[in-house]
Amino acid sequence: MPQLEYNNEEIVGRILRSTIGVISRRTTESYASVTIANVVNKLKNKYEILNYVQIKNTKYILNNEYYDIVEIQSEINTVELSDVVQFSNELIKTISRQMGQEAGYFFIKEIKESFPYNLEMALREIGINFDSLQLEYLTERKKIFKLQIKNSDLMKYVFKAIFEVIEYEKGKNNAYKLLNDLKTRLSTKYTILKYIKINDTSIVRNVDTITINDKIDAVDSSKVGYAIQKIIQEADEEMGDKGGNSFTSKIKEKLNSDYTYRLNNIGVDFNVIKSKQVPVVKHVLKSLVDVLSVSSSQYYAIMSVNNIIKKYENTFTYFKTVRIDPDKYNNGFDAIIVSDEIDNASSAELGRGIQRIIQKISDTLGNDAGEHFVKRFKDNLGKAYVLRIEELGVNLHMIELKRNLTF
């Protein structure tokens, strides 16, 4: 930590007084002091320096002596400078988060501008960087905004993008029929699709192509993720030779970064839309090892999965080229050896093989390790790959049900 011509008392005093000053410009000095006092009290157990700080409600004069809102004892100078820096940054972050999006940004900006240039540079040198605090604040707010995108807005945005891509390739009438038929067919399993209406604008005038019932906003976002993933996968299949990477890439191009972030957050993975069978098998095996490693060693987990694969390689011959290298496991998916020949296996046959392996592992686990095995496996595998293996015919619910009945 570099040396500074200002001591702890001066640094903390200036930051607190400047913070109170900025807040009081839009409220009152009394409100500002109470706000800061509340934050200081919340942080008191975390920072030793706050034992030497007191925030009064207002300035006052007693016996011809002037008393400031901020009173700091000189003992604060015995505290490490790094603690002062950490407290100052957390104070500013905490208060800015309590404000609206623009207000928080300008709050930090006004604090910075309240200091002389040489003091601001000195504070920057020790780690109180107002420009970095502003950037961090904006980044954080942007993430919050992305996560607050409503289900109805997300569904409308995604369905509109899918419709436009299909329309470009097949025309408006075919786009309406294809997407509407898909929505109708999938609504039995993905009931949230009943909140979506695709309008034939060649017949119905002055309406949006996609209209969404706001009731969808009350639905768990994970269900929205499953439905979107399935719709894109099915649409890709319907597109035939117009599908594949080109189709999904065109959809992604129509989605801005905020909506893409939100889709990733709820489990939509464009890379799985047209995924071959090799990466599916690799992800399944890695998730099995990771889940088993929670209640045993990694080596034991790998050996257990390898042994079960070997047990079924005569029934499912494509498993003869599959194994996990324990010595390379920390290198990631390269340790999971799966021959390209597995892509030649029918999806139904591969699904049966994966089902058998997961079922067998579940059967070998004791009550404690196996109680939440399927749930942990699904969480580790991720929504997109869970949906992908379900398409192959894997029924995780049946594995879970069988276990519950057995135990």
Stockholm file with secondary structure:
# STOCKHOLM 1.0

chainA/1-407         MPQLEYNNEEIVGRILRSTIGVISRRTTESYASVTIANVVNKLKNKYEILNYVQIKNTKYILNNEYYDIVEIQSEINTVELSDVVQFSNELIKTISRQMGQEAGYFFIKEIKESFPYNLEMALREIGINFDSLQLEYLTERKKIFKLQIKNSDLMKYVFKAIFEVIEYEKGKNNAYKLLNDLKTRLSTKYTILKYIKINDTSIVRNVDTITINDKIDAVDSSKVGYAIQKIIQEADEEMGDKGGNSFTSKIKEKLNSDYTYRLNNIGVDFNVIKSKQVPVVKHVLKSLVDVLSVSSSQYYAIMSVNNIIKKYENTFTYFKTVRIDPDKYNNGFDAIIVSDEIDNASSAELGRGIQRIIQKISDTLGNDAGEHFVKRFKDNLGKAYVLRIEELGVNLHMIELKRNLTF
#=GR chainA/1-407 SS CCCCSSCHHHHHHHHHHHHHHHHHHHSCHHHHHHHHHHHHHHHTTTCGGGGGEEECSSCEEETTEEECSEEECGGGGGSCHHHHHHHHHHHHHHHHHTSCHHHHHHHHHHHHHHSCHHHHHHHHHHTCCHHHHHHHHHHHHHHHHHHTCCHHHHHHHHHHHHHHHHHHHHCHHHHHHHHHHHHHHHTTTSGGGGGEEECCTTTSCSSCSEEECGGGGGSCHHHHHHHHHHHHHHHHHHTGGGCTHHHHHHHHHTSCHHHHHHHHHTTCCGGGTTCCHHHHHHHHHHHHHHHHTTSSCHHHHHHHHHHHHHHTTTTSGGGGGEEECGGGGGGCGGGEEECGGGGGSCHHHHHHHHHHHHHHHHHHSCHHHHTTHHHHHHHHHCHHHHHHHHHTTCCHHHHHHHHHHHC
#=GC SS_cons         CCCCSSCHHHHHHHHHHHHHHHHHHHSCHHHHHHHHHHHHHHHTTTCGGGGGEEECSSCEEETTEEECSEEECGGGGGSCHHHHHHHHHHHHHHHHHTSCHHHHHHHHHHHHHHSCHHHHHHHHHHTCCHHHHHHHHHHHHHHHHHHTCCHHHHHHHHHHHHHHHHHHHHCHHHHHHHHHHHHHHHTTTSGGGGGEEECCTTTSCSSCSEEECGGGGGSCHHHHHHHHHHHHHHHHHHTGGGCTHHHHHHHHHTSCHHHHHHHHHTTCCGGGTTCCHHHHHHHHHHHHHHHHTTSSCHHHHHHHHHHHHHHTTTTSGGGGGEEECGGGGGGCGGGEEECGGGGGSCHHHHHHHHHHHHHHHHHHSCHHHHTTHHHHHHHHHCHHHHHHHHHTTCCHHHHHHHHHHHC
//
